[in-house]
Amino acid sequence: MTRIDFYRYAEDKQHYACRLAAKACRSNRVVVYSPDPAALDRFDKALWAYQATGFVPHVRAGSPLA
C-alpha cells in the first residue's frame, strides 16, 4: 500500500528531508518531487554530505541510471 506523509515546521528542512529519505530507503523506494530544479540540486548535494559513515542511494529520474 502506498503511503504519503507530509511534514511541516522542521527547523532545518534540508537535513530533515535527508533523514527521512535515509530512513525510508532502508525499507522501501522513495520518490522526492520538487518543481524547482535548484531545490533538487541542493537536496542531491545534501544527501551526499548527510552521513559521514553512510550513503543514501539516489539518482535523478532523467538519469540513464534510473
N, C-alpha and C positions, 0 to 999 in steps of 0.2 A: 504494500500500500504506500502511495506517495504521501510524504509529509512535508508541509511547508510551514516554516516558522518565521515570524517577523520579530526583530529585536530593535528596540529603540532606547535612547537615553544612555548609551555607553559613552564614557568619557573619551576613550581613545578608540574610535570606531575601527580604524585600520587594524590595530592589534587585536581587538575583539573578533573581527571578521577572520583574521588568521587563526585564532584559537578555535573558533567554531569550525572552520574548514578542516583544520588538522584533526579535530575530534571526529567530525562526520566522515572524513575519508578513510578512517580506520575501519569503519563498519559498512560503508556504502559509497555510492557515487555521489558527487556533489556538483551542482551547476551554480556558478556565480554569474549573475547578469547585471550589466550596467549599460545604459545607452551612451555613457561617457567613456570613450577610449582612453582618455588620460587617467581616469579613475582606475580602469583595469590595468593600465601600465603601473600605477602606484601599488596596486594590490599584488601584481606579479612580483615586483621588487620586494614588497613586504614579506611575501611568502618565502622568498629565497633567504631572507635575513631573520625570519621568525624564530627559529630554533638553532642553536649552535650545534646541537648533537642530533638533530633530526632533519627530516626532509618531508615536505608536503608535495607529493607529486601533482603536477598541474601542467596544463597546456591550453593555449587559446583554441577556440572552436575552429577557426580557419586554418590552423596549422596542419601540415601533412601528417603530423604525428597523432592528431586527434582521432 
